[in-house]
Amino acid sequence: MFGKFEILISKFETVTFKTIRGTKDILPAETPRWQYVESVLRAVFHRFNYKEIRTPVFEQTSLFARSIGELTDIVGKEMYTFTDRSSESLTLKPEGTASVMRAFIQNNLGEAQPLVKLYYLSPMFRQERPQAGRLRQFHQFGAEAIGSPFPEADAEIIAMTIEIYRQLSLAHCALKINSVGCEKCRPRYKKILQAELRTIAPQLSEESRRRIEQNPMRVLDSKDENDIRLTAAMPLITDHLCEECSSHFGNVKALLTTLHISYTVDGRLVRGLDYYTKTAFELTSDELGSQDALAGGGRYDLLAQELGGKPTPGVGFAAGIERLMMIIEKNTMLNGLDVRPTIFLAAADSSSRSWVIEKTMELRSRGIAAETDFLQRSLKAQMREADRQRAAFVLVIGAEELKRQTAALKNLRVKGEREVSLADLPKILSEESL
């Protein structure tokens, strides 16, 4: 609670409030593009028979520590964690898969059907350094197919990810795939990689030196140019896969070829989250600069058991909406989208103002987007407002028009007009091709 002193100060000081660093307002001029993108996402997900799930914006901190891994940067540096009044440690969601799997286990979703296909659109939170397309509160969409251990599920997830960007007319995307092994072959590979990395450790970046012992595969994912050069000849996990992982990866590649999906095998592609196994993939765009990832995902057959559920295989992906919007805005795509009224009703005099308000509400109840003036402005100002709002039609009504029950309906798009019966106005507007 505010103390008395703070309340007194607030009475005499002018305070200017701003968004928190790393967050931004999505303003009315931008929201039509967001709504359009969200409608495309939902349409594609539904076409692939994925159903929406909405999980809470915060979870128990231990959920993310167990699923993501306590040694990852997300858990170690970036999570927004707080203690509530019950002294329980809670964390704002830094990613979506752990929450979806928690909901899957808690609500026994696997009991109703053997394969559960889910998608989400949600804000996420990470306290990292804000940069282009990367905020502290950001938005992700993603999907999870839970229940199938087979490569067909991997191929579907990848195909669906690509289809989303295709539907948004983003053709310049490249697919990179890899296998990160499993609990049987990955430990052996990590020892081999660690031994090689230790020989060059003094020359690596501080972050990569730390990762040698904690998560050596992440060194291969370093964006430091010197690290990339020094590790160019490091052994790759694709040469050390067990028979099961090698067969699974081969089948995924064969399915992608069958689906006419081009890809590049990138042995340095690893996942920053510990629960991934076997397939890993990333969709990139050359329009994003050095931080070129649009979407990423893969298989996580160990996650359900890690979170206390029955062993259940899964595969999924996640993508950032802000990064997608960067490309859309850069290419001036979807700029014409806006919320605009079909008709603007203008009152020519005070006697018609009541009728105009009533008719505006009636048209809205009939499903027609209608607007009028609520500032008691002059007719000339009302006409300017109708034009500013880019209404398709405008109807000017005064006492004489009300007596005749007819008025001129102006079409602002083709600069024409015609006389209409006021009683027929809803029917005429519904029939008009806008």
BAVO-623586 format. One record per residue: residue in one letter; y, x, z of N, C-alpha, C in turn. Coordinates in steps of 0.02 Angstrom, whole numbers, padded with zeros to 5 digits, always signed. Each point is the difference from the previous one (the first is absolute). Layout:
BEGIN
AYXZYXZYXZ;...
This chain:
BEGIN
M-00060+00042+00000+00060-00042+00000+00062+00043+00000;F+00055-00028-00028+00063+00036+00000+00029-00002+00070;G+00029+00056+00023+00036+00000+00063+00069-00030-00010;K+00035-00015+00056+00067-00028-00004+00047+00046-00038;F-00006+00065+00011+00044+00048-00032-00008-00002-00076;E-00063-00005-00023-00013-00002-00072+00028-00063-00031;I-00005-00056+00036+00027-00063-00026+00075+00004-00006;L+00034+00030+00049+00073+00007-00002+00021+00043-00059;I-00035+00054-00012+00016+00043-00057-00008-00038-00065;S-00053-00041-00005-00012-00036-00063+00056-00049-00016;K+00037-00022+00051+00055-00047-00012+00061+00034-00030;F+00007+00065+00012+00061+00034-00021-00010+00049-00057;E-00063+00018-00015-00014+00048-00052-00028-00035-00062;T+00019+00025-00058-00028-00025-00063-00059+00045-00018;V-00057-00030-00006-00061+00038-00016-00022-00017-00070;T-00012+00051-00040-00027-00010-00067-00073+00018+00000;F-00042-00050-00013-00072+00011+00000-00024+00017-00071;K-00046+00046-00004-00027+00021-00064-00076+00002+00004;T-00033+00002-00057-00072+00006-00001-00021+00066+00032;I-00059+00000+00031-00028+00061+00029-00017+00048-00056;R+00009+00065+00013-00016+00051-00051-00072-00009-00024;G-00008+00001-00066-00066-00008-00028-00020-00072-00013;T+00047-00047+00011-00012-00070-00017+00055-00023-00046;K-00012-00055-00036+00052-00027-00045-00006-00075-00005;D+00056-00031-00015+00001-00072-00014-00020-00011-00072;I-00040-00050-00012-00015-00022-00069+00046-00059-00013;L+00050+00011-00039+00055-00048-00008-00017-00053-00052;P+00037-00057+00000-00015-00055-00046-00003+00021-00074;A+00039+00051-00020-00003+00022-00070-00066+00033-00016;E-00036+00026+00051-00063+00035-00011-00061-00044+00010;T+00006-00051+00043-00059-00038+00018-00035-00035-00058;P+00035-00023-00053-00038-00030-00055-00050+00048-00031;R+00016+00066-00004-00047+00049-00027-00060+00007+00047;W+00014+00002+00065-00055+00005+00049-00045-00062-00005;Q+00031-00059-00005-00040-00061-00004-00043-00001-00063;Y+00029+00024-00055-00038+00002-00062-00060+00047+00006;V+00013+00060+00026-00054+00049+00009-00054-00029+00046;E+00020-00031+00055-00049-00029+00045-00041-00055-00034;S+00032-00039-00044-00037-00052-00036-00051+00030-00047;V+00017+00056-00032-00047+00034-00045-00058+00028+00041;L+00015+00030+00057-00052+00028+00043-00050-00055+00020;R+00026-00056+00023-00043-00054+00022-00042-00027-00058;A+00031-00005-00059-00036-00026-00058-00059+00045-00018;V+00011+00066+00000-00054+00047-00016-00054-00002+00053;F+00020+00002+00064-00049-00002+00054-00043-00063-00005;H+00032-00057-00013-00038-00063-00004-00046+00000-00061;R+00021+00032-00054-00041+00003-00060-00065+00040+00015;F+00005+00049+00044-00059+00040+00019-00036-00030+00061;N+00022-00060+00021-00031-00037+00055+00009+00034+00068;Y+00058+00032+00011+00017+00027+00065+00043-00051+00036;K-00009-00006+00065+00036-00050+00040+00046+00035+00050;E+00057-00031+00012+00051+00033+00042-00019-00001+00074;I+00015+00054+00034-00006+00005+00073+00066+00025+00027;R+00021-00028+00057+00063+00020+00032-00016+00021+00071;T+00010+00063+00015-00015+00027+00066+00065+00012+00038;P-00002+00004+00067+00061+00011+00039+00035+00065-00019;V+00065+00002+00013+00040+00058-00019-00012+00058+00049;F-00028-00013+00059-00018+00054+00045-00071-00010+00027;E-00031+00056+00017-00070+00000+00024-00004+00048+00060;Q-00059+00001+00031-00012+00050+00052+00003+00070-00032;T+00033+00045+00034+00008+00068-00027-00068+00033-00014;S-00049-00014+00042-00066+00031-00009-00033-00020-00065;L+00018-00058-00028-00029-00021-00064+00016+00051-00054;F+00063+00022-00003+00020+00048-00051-00022+00071+00017;A-00001+00017+00064-00024+00066+00020-00073+00010-00020;R-00040-00053+00008-00071+00005-00017-00012-00002-00075;S+00037-00043-00035-00014-00009-00071+00032+00054-00043;I+00063+00015+00013+00036+00049-00041-00018+00071+00020;G-00011+00011+00065-00016+00067+00024+00056+00029+00040;E-00014+00022+00061+00052+00024+00045+00035+00062-00024;L-00033+00038-00045+00030+00063-00023+00041-00008-00064;T+00004-00061-00026+00039-00010-00062+00074-00002+00017;D+00041+00013-00052+00073-00002+00009+00024-00069+00020;I-00033-00052-00026+00022-00068+00015-00005-00014+00075;V-00057+00016+00030-00009-00013+00071+00040+00050+00041;G+00000+00063-00020+00032+00052+00039+00076-00001-00001;K+00029-00022-00056+00073+00007-00008+00037-00064-00018;E-00033-00046-00034+00038-00051-00036-00005-00071+00029;M-00045-00013+00046-00009-00070+00021+00056-00022+00048;Y+00019-00064-00008+00046-00031+00047-00042-00032+00055;T-00004+00035+00057-00042-00021+00056+00043-00016+00060;F-00018-00053+00035+00038-00019+00060-00047-00032+00051;T+00022-00002+00062-00038-00031+00053+00030-00067+00017;D-00040-00053-00001+00028-00066+00014+00002-00012+00076;R+00018-00061+00020+00009-00014+00071-00066-00001+00038;S-00055-00003-00035-00066+00002+00032-00027+00071+00002;S+00044+00048-00016-00018+00072-00001-00054+00016-00051;E-00002-00040-00053-00047+00013-00055+00036+00036-00056;S-00032+00051-00028+00031+00038-00054-00012-00037-00066;L+00055-00017-00034-00002-00037-00063+00035+00041-00054;T-00020-00012-00062+00029+00038-00056+00014-00047-00059;L+00059+00008-00029+00016-00036-00062-00045+00026-00056;K-00026-00044-00041-00049+00020-00051+00026+00055-00046;P-00034+00059-00002+00019+00051-00048-00038-00006-00066;E-00053-00040+00000-00040-00012-00061-00040-00064+00011;G-00031-00026-00054-00029-00066+00005-00075-00004+00010;T-00037+00051-00022-00073-00006-00001-00029-00008+00070;A+00024+00037+00049-00027-00004+00068+00007-00070+00028;S+00059-00031-00011+00011-00068+00025-00046-00050-00034;V-00008+00008-00066-00044-00046-00037-00072+00007+00026;M-00023+00060+00011-00068+00010+00024-00007-00025+00071;R+00050+00008+00041-00002-00028+00068-00007-00076-00003;A+00038-00032-00045-00004-00073-00007-00068-00021-00028;F-00027+00040-00046-00066-00014-00028-00053+00000+00055;I+00003+00050+00044-00049+00006+00054+00010-00055+00052;Q+00062-00008+00023+00015-00047+00053-00017-00072-00018;N+00011-00018-00063-00009-00070-00021-00067-00011-00037;N-00043+00051+00002-00067-00006-00031+00003-00025-00072;L+00047+00027-00038+00008-00023-00069-00061+00015-00043;G-00037+00052+00018-00059+00018-00039-00058-00048+00009;E+00003-00044+00051-00055-00047+00012-00002-00055-00053;A+00057-00017-00027+00003-00057-00047-00021+00020-00071;Q+00010+00063-00018-00017+00022-00067-00012+00075+00001;P-00042+00025-00046-00018+00071+00003+00055+00047-00024;L+00044-00024-00044+00055+00041-00024+00065-00037+00013;V+00044+00030+00039+00064-00031+00019+00055+00038-00037;K+00038-00037-00041+00053+00031-00040+00068-00026+00023;L+00041+00046+00026+00063-00018+00033+00058+00039-00030;Y+00060-00029+00002+00061+00037-00018+00055-00015+00049;Y+00051+00042+00000+00056-00009+00046+00065+00025-00032;L+00055-00029+00023+00068+00024-00015+00034+00002+00068;S+00024+00058+00021+00023+00005+00069+00049+00058+00009;P+00047-00007+00048+00040+00059+00019-00041+00049+00040;M+00014+00064-00009-00033+00054+00038+00055+00044+00030;F-00019+00042+00048+00049+00039+00036-00025+00071+00012;R+00039+00049-00022-00014+00070+00015+00065+00037+00010;Q+00003+00039+00053+00062+00036+00016-00001+00068-00034;E+00007-00002-00067+00002+00062-00038+00070+00009-00029;R+00011+00057-00032+00067+00014-00026+00014-00046-00060;P+00053-00041+00006+00015-00047-00055+00017+00038-00064;Q-00025-00024-00056+00015+00028-00066-00009-00055-00051;A+00013+00016-00063-00003-00050-00053-00068-00034-00001;G+00000-00066+00006-00062-00038-00003-00043+00004+00062;R+00025+00033+00052-00039+00007+00062+00045-00014+00059;L-00012-00055+00034+00041-00022+00056-00042-00002+00063;R+00034-00010+00057-00036-00005+00063-00029-00070+00010;Q+00034-00050-00024-00032-00065-00009-00006-00009-00076;F-00062-00003-00023-00013-00007-00072-00050-00056-00009;H-00014-00016-00063-00044-00056-00014-00058+00022-00044;Q-00059-00021+00018-00059+00017-00038-00038-00063-00022;F-00034+00007-00056-00051-00049-00018-00065+00038-00007;G-00054-00034+00012-00064+00034-00005-00057-00051+00000;A-00060+00025-00011-00059-00043-00002-00060+00038+00028;E-00047-00038+00028-00060+00029+00029-00061-00042-00022;A-00052+00033-00024-00064-00033-00015-00050+00026+00051;I-00019-00043+00047-00041+00021+00057-00070-00029-00006;G-00050+00043-00002-00069-00023-00001-00044+00031-00053;S+00030+00031-00052-00041+00029-00054+00002+00076+00003;P-00059+00033+00000-00002+00073-00003-00004+00026-00072;F+00002-00045-00048-00016+00019-00069+00063+00018-00040;P-00008+00042-00051+00057+00024-00039+00036-00054-00039;E-00032-00057-00011+00034-00055-00035+00061-00024+00038;A-00004+00000+00067+00058-00020+00040+00057+00050-00007;D-00016+00064-00002+00051+00052-00011+00035-00011-00066;A-00040-00012-00053+00027-00009-00067+00045-00061-00003;E-00019-00054+00035+00041-00061-00001+00067+00013+00034;I-00001+00034+00057+00063+00014+00036+00046+00042-00045;I-00027+00050-00032+00041+00042-00044+00027-00040-00059;A-00043-00041-00030+00021-00041-00058+00054-00049+00021;M-00006-00029+00060+00050-00048+00023+00066+00034+00013;T-00002+00060+00029+00062+00038+00012+00037+00012-00066;I-00037+00022-00050+00030+00014-00065+00026-00064-00032;E-00036-00055+00007+00021-00063-00029+00066-00024+00028;I+00011+00012+00065+00063-00020+00031+00059+00033-00035;Y-00005+00066-00011+00056+00036-00032+00005-00017-00074;R-00057-00016-00031+00002-00022-00070+00037-00066-00006;Q-00012-00046+00046+00033-00065-00001+00075+00007+00012;L+00020+00054+00032+00071+00013+00013+00030+00045-00054;S-00037+00009-00056+00023+00038-00058+00015+00073+00016;L-00038+00028+00047+00007+00071+00016-00058+00037-00032;A+00012+00025-00059-00054+00029-00040-00011+00074+00015;H+00051+00034+00026-00005+00073+00008-00031+00018+00068;C-00062-00022+00010-00035+00015+00062-00062+00041-00016;A-00015+00047+00044-00059+00043-00010-00046-00008+00060;L-00065-00004-00013-00050-00008+00053-00035+00067+00014;K+00001+00020+00063-00037+00059+00023-00054-00024+00048;I-00061+00027-00007-00054-00019+00045-00035+00062+00027;N-00034-00009+00055-00038+00054+00031-00052-00031+00046;S-00046+00040+00025-00044-00020+00054+00014+00046+00059;V+00008-00030+00059+00013+00041+00060-00063+00006+00042;G-00058-00018-00030-00063+00009+00035-00011-00051+00055;C-00047+00016+00043-00018-00046+00055-00015+00040+00062;E-00023-00034+00052-00013+00033+00064-00057+00051-00005;K-00039-00003-00054-00055+00048-00009+00022+00064-00035;C+00039-00006-00053+00018+00060-00039+00070+00028+00017;R+00043-00041+00026+00069+00024+00012+00004+00054+00055;P-00036-00007+00055+00004+00053+00052-00019+00069-00027;R-00052+00004-00042-00020+00064-00028+00055+00029-00045;Y+00030-00044-00040+00054+00022-00045+00060+00024+00040;K+00017-00035+00054+00057+00020+00040-00008+00070+00028;K-00060+00018+00021-00012+00068+00026+00010+00052-00055;I-00025-00015-00060+00010+00046-00056+00074+00008-00016;L+00036-00057-00002+00071+00002-00016+00039+00036+00055;Q-00015-00013+00063+00034+00034+00055-00007+00075-00004;A-00060+00023-00016-00012+00072-00004+00044+00031-00054;E+00006-00033-00056+00042+00025-00055+00074-00002+00018;L+00020-00054+00032+00071-00008+00018+00023+00050+00052;R-00044+00018+00045+00018+00048+00053+00018+00068-00030;T-00028+00016-00058+00014+00065-00030+00072+00004-00027;I+00031-00058-00011+00069+00000-00026+00048-00034+00048;A-00023-00016+00060+00039-00038+00048+00070+00027+00013;P+00008+00067+00009+00068+00025+00015+00051-00014-00055;Q-00022-00011-00061+00045-00011-00056+00016-00074-00012;L-00037-00044+00034+00010-00071-00010+00058-00027+00041;S+00024-00059-00017+00054-00032+00038-00025-00016+00070;E+00047-00010+00045-00018-00014+00070-00043-00063+00005;E+00017-00051-00038-00038-00062+00003-00072+00011-00025;S-00008+00037-00053-00067+00013-00026-00041+00043+00047;R+00032+00048+00034-00036+00042+00049-00027-00044+00056;R+00039-00048+00021-00022-00045+00053-00058-00043-00024;R+00002-00021-00063-00052-00044-00027-00067+00035-00011;I+00000+00065-00005-00063+00037-00012-00052-00019+00053;E+00021-00004+00063-00047-00015+00053-00006-00075+00012;Q+00053-00037-00012+00000-00071+00016-00030-00043-00056;N+00022+00013-00062-00021-00041-00057+00007+00042-00063;P-00046+00048-00011+00009+00049-00054+00007-00030-00070;M-00029-00058-00012+00005-00029-00067+00072-00018-00017;R+00041-00015+00051+00070-00018-00012+00041+00059-00026;V-00024+00061+00010+00035+00059-00026+00002-00004-00076;L-00053-00026-00030-00002-00007-00073+00050-00051-00026;D+00024-00042+00045+00048-00053-00018+00072+00021+00012;S+00009+00063+00021+00068+00025+00015+00044-00003-00062;K+00063-00018+00011+00049-00003-00055+00041+00065-00003;D-00013+00046+00047+00035+00064-00001-00025+00042-00059;E+00047+00022-00042-00019+00036-00062-00040+00064+00015;N+00019+00035+00052-00037+00061+00018-00071-00017+00023;D-00007-00053+00039-00067-00022+00022-00043-00018-00061;I+00030-00035-00047-00037-00021-00060-00025+00061-00039;R+00042+00050-00005-00018+00061-00037-00055+00038+00037;L+00006+00006+00066-00048+00039+00039-00069-00034+00003;T-00001-00066-00004-00064-00037+00007-00029-00022-00068;A+00028+00026-00054-00021-00022-00067-00075+00012-00013;A-00027+00053+00030-00071+00016-00013-00046-00021+00057;M+00025-00041+00046-00041-00022+00057-00059-00042-00025;P-00057+00003+00035-00056-00044-00019+00018-00073+00009;L-00024-00043-00044+00015-00071+00002-00062-00038+00023;I+00013-00057+00032-00056-00039+00028-00045-00028-00054;T+00026-00010-00060-00042-00028-00054-00059+00047-00016;D+00006+00064+00018-00056+00047-00011-00047+00002+00060;H+00014-00039+00052-00041+00004+00061-00021-00070+00024;L-00001-00049-00045-00019-00067+00019-00076-00005+00010;C-00020-00044+00046-00071-00014+00008-00023-00043-00059;E-00065-00009-00006-00027-00037-00058+00027-00072-00003;E+00005-00032+00059+00025-00070+00002+00072-00004-00024;C+00044+00045+00026+00071-00001-00019+00008+00018-00073;S-00038+00049-00024+00005+00021-00070-00020-00057-00046;S-00054-00036+00017-00022-00057-00040+00051-00056+00000;H+00028-00014+00059+00050-00053+00006+00061+00016-00043;F+00023+00062+00004+00059+00021-00038-00014-00004-00075;G-00059+00020-00020-00018-00004-00071+00000-00071-00025;N-00025-00046+00041-00001-00070-00020+00070-00030-00003;V+00044+00020+00046+00069-00024-00003+00033+00022-00065;K-00009+00062-00018+00028+00026-00062-00027-00037-00061;A-00065-00014+00001-00031-00036-00056+00028-00070-00006;L+00010-00033+00056+00028-00068+00000+00072-00001-00026;L+00039+00050+00020+00069+00004-00025+00000+00009-00076;T-00045+00040-00025-00005+00010-00072-00019-00066-00034;T-00046-00037+00030-00020-00065-00027+00059-00048-00003;L+00044+00005+00051+00059-00044+00004+00059+00027-00040;H-00012+00053-00038+00053+00031-00042+00060+00023+00042;I-00015+00026+00059+00052+00026+00044-00001+00076-00003;S+00055+00030-00021+00005+00073-00004+00012+00028+00069;Y-00027+00059+00014+00009+00031+00065-00005+00075-00006;T+00024+00034+00052-00008+00072+00007-00032+00015+00067;V-00052+00040+00000-00030+00021+00064+00043+00055+00030;D+00025-00011+00059+00043+00047+00035-00034+00020+00065;G-00031+00058+00001-00037+00023+00058+00044+00013+00061;R+00066+00003-00010+00046+00012+00055+00026-00065+00030;L-00021-00057-00028+00022-00064+00026-00041-00017+00062;V+00032+00000+00057-00033-00018+00062+00041-00055+00033;R-00028-00031+00050+00035-00053+00036+00023+00025+00067;G+00060-00022+00020+00026+00021+00064-00029-00036+00060;L-00039-00052-00014-00030-00039+00054-00073+00018+00007;D-00023+00008+00062-00067+00026+00012-00056-00047-00017;Y+00014-00065-00008-00055-00047-00009-00025-00005-00072;Y+00031+00035-00047-00022-00004-00070-00065+00038-00012;T-00043-00027-00043-00061+00033-00023-00007-00012-00075;K-00036+00046-00032-00015-00007-00072+00063-00009-00042;T+00007-00054-00036+00053-00008-00049+00070+00004+00030;A+00043+00039-00031+00072+00001+00014+00035-00004-00066;F+00055-00037-00003+00037-00004-00063+00075-00008+00013;E+00038+00016-00051+00073-00003+00005+00028-00019-00068;L+00048-00044+00000+00035-00019-00061+00070+00030+00004;T+00020+00038-00051+00064+00034+00002+00044-00021-00059;S+00064+00013+00007+00048-00014-00053+00046+00060-00009;D+00011+00019-00063+00045+00057-00012+00073-00020+00007;E+00013-00063+00018+00069-00023+00009+00023+00006+00072;L-00043+00027+00044+00018+00005+00071+00016+00071+00023;G-00002+00049-00046+00014+00068+00018-00059+00033+00036;S+00015+00046+00046-00053+00037+00033-00043-00044+00045;Q+00032-00050+00032-00038-00048+00041-00023-00056-00046;D-00054+00014-00039-00016-00044-00057-00052-00053+00014;A-00025-00005+00061-00054-00048+00015+00026-00071+00003;L-00031-00044-00039+00016-00072+00002-00047-00037+00047;A-00065+00017-00004-00051-00035+00039-00057+00048+00014;G-00035-00012+00054-00057+00043+00016-00051-00038+00041;G-00062+00022-00005-00051-00034+00039-00067+00035-00005;G-00051-00036+00019-00067+00028-00002-00048-00036+00045;R-00057+00031+00011-00054-00031+00038+00002+00023+00073;Y-00017-00046+00046+00001+00016+00072-00060-00032+00034;D-00059+00026-00014-00062-00029+00025-00009+00009+00076;L+00038+00044+00031-00009+00015+00071+00048-00037+00046;L+00049-00034-00029+00054-00028+00040-00022-00056+00047;A-00039-00047-00025-00020-00058+00042-00037+00023+00062;Q-00045+00047-00007-00038+00025+00057+00046+00038+00048;E+00048+00037-00028+00047+00038+00041+00041-00047+00044;L+00012-00062-00025+00040-00048+00038-00042-00048+00042;G-00064+00016+00008-00042-00039+00044-00039-00056-00033;G+00002-00003-00066-00038-00052-00036-00066+00026-00025;K-00036-00043-00036-00062+00021-00031+00016+00046-00059;P-00044+00047-00017+00012+00041-00059+00010-00044-00062;T+00059+00004-00029+00017-00042-00057+00040+00041-00050;P-00024+00007-00061+00037+00039-00050+00063-00038-00023;G+00048+00038-00025+00061-00031-00025+00036+00046-00048;V+00042-00029-00042+00041+00039-00046+00065-00039-00011;G+00054+00036-00008+00064-00034-00009+00054+00046-00025;F+00061-00028-00004+00058+00040-00021+00062-00027+00034;A+00053+00040-00001+00065-00022+00025+00054+00030-00045;A+00057-00034-00004+00055+00024-00042+00066-00022+00030;G+00051+00040-00012+00066-00015+00026+00042-00041-00048;I+00031-00053+00026+00041-00043-00043+00066+00036-00016;E+00028+00036+00048+00064+00034-00013-00007+00050-00058;R-00055+00037-00003-00010+00048-00054-00008-00036-00067;L-00032-00056+00002-00006-00041-00061+00069-00024-00022;M+00041-00021+00047+00067-00025-00016+00044+00055-00029;M-00011+00062+00021+00039+00056-00028-00009+00003-00076;I-00061-00008-00023-00013+00004-00072+00029-00062-00035;I-00009-00058+00030+00026-00062-00029+00076+00004-00008;E+00034+00024+00052+00073+00005-00003+00022+00055-00049;K-00037+00055-00001+00016+00055-00046-00003-00023-00072;N-00048-00042-00016-00008-00025-00069+00036-00065-00012;T+00043-00020+00048+00038-00063-00003-00044-00059-00018;M-00061+00001+00026-00046-00056-00010+00017-00056+00049;L-00011-00061-00020+00008-00059+00042+00072-00011+00023;N+00048+00030-00036+00070-00007+00022+00027-00071-00009;G-00030-00039-00046+00025-00067-00012-00022-00052+00050;L-00043+00021+00046-00026-00049+00048+00054-00018+00051;D+00003-00065+00016+00049-00021+00049-00018-00072+00021;V+00025-00020+00057-00005-00069+00021+00065-00034-00020;R-00005-00049-00044+00060-00034-00025-00012-00075-00004;P+00053-00040+00008-00009-00073-00004-00009-00024-00071;T-00040-00053-00007-00006-00032-00065+00066-00036-00017;I+00029-00033+00050+00062-00038-00012+00048+00009+00058;F+00063+00003-00018+00054+00003+00050+00039-00065-00008;L+00007-00038+00054+00037-00062-00001+00070+00012+00028;A+00050-00013-00040+00069+00013+00020+00038-00065+00011;A+00032-00007+00057+00039-00060+00016+00071+00007-00027;A+00021-00047-00043+00067+00004-00030+00053-00023+00048;D-00018-00040+00050+00049-00025+00049-00035-00014+00065;S+00039-00015+00052-00029-00009+00066-00044-00062+00004;S+00013-00050-00042-00039-00061+00003-00072+00009-00024;S-00011+00052-00041-00068+00011-00027-00039+00052+00040;R+00032+00031+00050-00034+00054+00036-00062-00024+00037;S+00005-00058+00031-00058-00026+00037-00059-00014-00047;W+00015-00028-00059-00053-00014-00049-00033+00065-00023;V+00041+00051-00011-00025+00064-00024-00048+00030+00051;I+00018-00003+00064-00044+00027+00052-00066-00039+00001;E+00004-00066-00003-00060-00041+00002-00045+00014-00060;K+00030+00005-00060-00039+00011-00061-00031+00070+00000;T+00036+00049+00026-00028+00068+00005-00063+00001+00042;M+00003-00034+00057-00059-00003+00044-00057-00038-00033;E+00017-00054-00037-00052-00039-00034-00036+00043-00053;L+00039+00037-00039-00030+00042-00052-00046+00053+00031;R+00022+00029+00055-00041+00050+00034-00066-00030+00023;S+00003-00062+00026-00062-00032+00024-00047-00015-00057;R+00027-00003-00062-00041-00013-00060-00025+00066-00031;G+00014+00056+00034-00025+00064-00025+00047+00035-00048;I+00062-00021-00004+00049+00030-00045+00048+00044+00040;A+00010+00061-00021+00046+00045+00035+00072-00021-00014;A+00033-00026+00050+00068-00027-00009+00047+00032+00051;E+00063+00007-00020+00051+00029+00044+00065-00038-00011;T+00042+00002+00051+00067-00029-00004+00047+00040+00043;D+00061-00022+00005+00051+00036+00038+00004-00025+00071;F-00002+00045+00049+00006-00019+00070+00064+00029+00032;L+00046+00023-00043+00062+00029+00026+00062-00041-00019;Q-00012-00061-00028+00054-00045-00020+00051+00035-00046;R-00027+00037-00049+00043+00036-00047+00023-00044-00057;S+00048+00025-00037+00026-00036-00058-00054-00004-00054;L+00010-00046-00048-00049-00006-00054-00005+00065-00040;K+00056+00033-00012-00001+00062-00037-00041+00053+00037;A+00009+00003+00066-00038+00049+00039-00075-00017+00001;Q-00015-00065+00001-00070-00021-00003-00033+00021-00066;M+00037-00007-00054-00027+00020-00066-00013+00075-00002;R+00045+00039+00029-00010+00072+00003-00063+00016+00041;E-00010-00038+00055-00058+00012+00042-00065-00017-00037;A+00000-00054-00038-00059-00018-00039-00017+00055-00050;D+00052+00028-00030-00010+00054-00048-00025+00064+00036;R+00029+00015+00058-00021+00060+00038-00073-00006+00021;Q-00021-00059+00018-00070-00010+00021-00047-00007-00059;R+00027+00001-00060-00039-00005-00062-00044-00062-00001;A+00030-00056+00020-00035-00064-00004-00012-00017-00074;A-00056-00033-00013-00015-00019-00069+00044-00058-00023;F+00013-00047+00047+00041-00058-00017+00053-00011+00054;V+00052-00035-00020+00050-00022+00049+00020-00072-00017;L+00007-00039+00053+00020-00069-00008+00064-00010+00040;V+00054-00018-00035+00064-00014+00033+00005-00075+00010;I+00011-00021+00062+00000-00071+00015+00063-00018+00039;G+00032-00054-00020+00059-00025+00034-00005-00076+00008;A+00055-00030+00023-00001-00072+00013-00016-00040-00063;E+00029+00020-00058-00011-00037-00062-00073+00004-00022;E-00030+00058+00006-00070+00009-00019-00046-00041+00045;L+00018-00004+00064-00040-00039+00046+00002-00074-00017;K+00058-00024-00023+00006-00070-00020-00045-00015-00060;R+00000+00046-00048-00039-00010-00062-00073+00016+00010;Q-00015+00040+00053-00069+00024+00013-00026+00043-00058;T+00047+00033-00034-00017+00049-00051+00046+00060+00008;A-00022+00058-00027+00041+00060+00004-00023+00050-00052;A+00042+00050-00014-00018+00052-00048-00040+00055+00036;L-00060+00014-00027-00042+00054+00026+00011+00061-00044;K+00031+00052+00029+00016+00060-00038-00057+00050+00005;N-00022+00024-00057-00051+00052-00003+00035+00068-00005;L+00000+00038+00054+00038+00063+00002-00034+00055-00039;R-00063-00009-00017-00034+00053-00037+00015-00002-00075;V+00003-00061-00027+00014-00006-00072+00069-00027-00013;K+00040-00009+00053+00069-00023-00005+00005-00067-00036;G-00044-00046+00020+00003-00068-00028+00002-00051+00055;E+00012-00062-00017+00000-00053+00050-00018-00067-00032;R-00023-00046+00042-00016-00067-00023+00009-00049+00057;E+00012-00062-00017+00009-00051+00050-00068-00026+00024;V-00008-00005+00065-00064-00023+00029+00013-00055+00050;S-00050-00041+00010+00002-00050+00053-00015+00035+00066;L+00038-00014+00052-00011+00032+00065-00068-00018+00028;A-00024-00060-00015-00066-00021+00025-00055+00040-00033;D+00012+00024-00063-00051+00037-00037+00003+00075+00012;L+00048+00022+00040+00011+00072+00007-00062+00039+00024;P-00036-00023+00051-00060+00037+00021-00051+00007-00055;K-00012-00055-00037-00050+00000-00053+00022+00048-00056;I+00064+00000-00017+00026+00044-00054-00008+00073+00020;L+00017+00016+00060-00005+00070+00023-00072+00023+00003;S-00045-00044+00020-00071+00019+00004-00029+00013-00069;E+00025-00036-00050-00026+00007-00068+00031+00057-00039;E+00059+00022+00022+00035+00052-00038-00040+00065+00001;S-00002+00033-00056-00030+00067-00004+00054+00050+00018;L-00009+00033+00058+00053+00046+00024-00014+00071-00020;
